[in-house]
Amino acid sequence: MSIHFRLATRAPACPALRAGPSIVTRRLEASTPAARRRSATRLQLLSALVLLLSPWPGSTRAEPQTFEEALARAVASGPRLRATTLGVEAARAAAPAAGQLPDPRLTFGLDGVPVTGPFAGQLDQDDFTLLRIGVEQEVPSGARRRAERAIAEAEIEVAGADVSVTRREVQVATGLAWVDLLYAKRRLAALEEVLETLQPLWSAAPAGAASESVRPATTLGPVQLRAELDDRRSGLIADMEVARAELARWTGDNAPETTGPPPQIDLDPSALDSGLGRLPSVRAYAAAARRADAEVDLARAGRRPDWSFEASYGRRDERFGDMFSVGASVRLPIFSGQRQAPIIAARAADALRVSAERQDAEREVAAALRRALAEYARARDQWARSRDVVLPNVLERSDLETASYAAGRAGIVEVLEAFTAVANARLDMLDREAAMTRQLVEISLTYGADDQ
């Protein structure tokens, strides 16, 4: 929707003579209630037009982000990380209730009502009949309450470990999406430059091939070469949009853009290997182990007796007087072999399971680091060969084909094939550089220290 304004003005015949009366007229009109209402209406319309013509917040594009800025934004505003952080707050909020005494219970009843004999159904004739009201308080054993508090503290640690693991996952996903978008844009820009360079050759190819003594089918070669490059361009556009969508998911920007160079990271394999035990995914098992040990203690506390105390007041007929009673009850774990022992064995098995899972996780991250380092070394070597061997070779070939074409010893089709090979070599070199940078970022963010 577009809104156009047209200002219609009429110049006065003599501005000097008309200025005074017009000003007076406006002052008189402004003093009347109708004029004030018209002025307020015009002000409201102008305010509405300003709102309509102002840019919408959703249409503004986000500022380009460096690698570090993208990571910081994903950590600061990511809903996934915020959800796990709320889990920590929930565990901390529930912790004070752990190990507390249960709520007291109000007891009441009518005791000693005769149902047979001469006073059957009469509430004021028998001295045993009374209306009772009291309070009962259960008191679990100290071992049970200590175990409940330990479980609550362990739950906070588990939730905190979950936050650390989630933060790593968010950083890794954001960093890889940023790298993918950066190199997708670079590959597309390189291909666009190649296509622009080859455009004069595409136009001259049919006439050049027709003027040469070549087979007619050879003239279709340039068409296939151009179609292959156009297909690659379509794929690069799709890769760029996919990477932009992935980066938008983590940073919250509708149309994120990258700026700056790729991250410069120096890998120290020995330092990474020595720090595997401090990784959040490994430390999470330490928190889970403490929770499992606390659950074992809670199961063992079932062997300790739990107490219950009660105090009640009995209201009787005035002839007999009221009564006050106190009492206690205790749970007797006399069949622990059938009740508590199986639960203790189950919780102990869970604790051993967590310990075994931690050992497996340590081995898994160690093997994953070695695999990642090997893949990074392979990607780095492939990129170096593409830069130092393959690309110089195809560039030299294109120079030779161009010289041969100028000397009349090669056709336009051979020149196009040579320049297409240069384009593919440049794109392959960018592909390998992207793969190397991707491996570098993933290793650094997955296995590096928390402060990098």
RAWO-V588833 format. One record per run of one state. SS is the DSSP state (A for helix, B for strand, O for the rest). FROM is the first residue (numbers start at 0). TO is the last residue. Records with the same first field share a line. If there is no record, write none. Layout:
SS: FROM-TO / FROM-TO
This chain:
O: 0-13 / 30-31 / 53-55 / 59-63 / 65-65 / 77-77 / 95-103 / 111-128 / 139-140 / 211-214 / 251-256 / 258-267 / 274-274 / 278-278 / 301-305 / 315-321 / 330-338 / 406-410 / 447-451
A: 14-29 / 32-52 / 56-58 / 66-76 / 78-94 / 141-210 / 215-250 / 268-273 / 275-277 / 279-300 / 339-405 / 411-446
B: 64-64 / 104-110 / 129-138 / 257-257 / 306-314 / 322-329
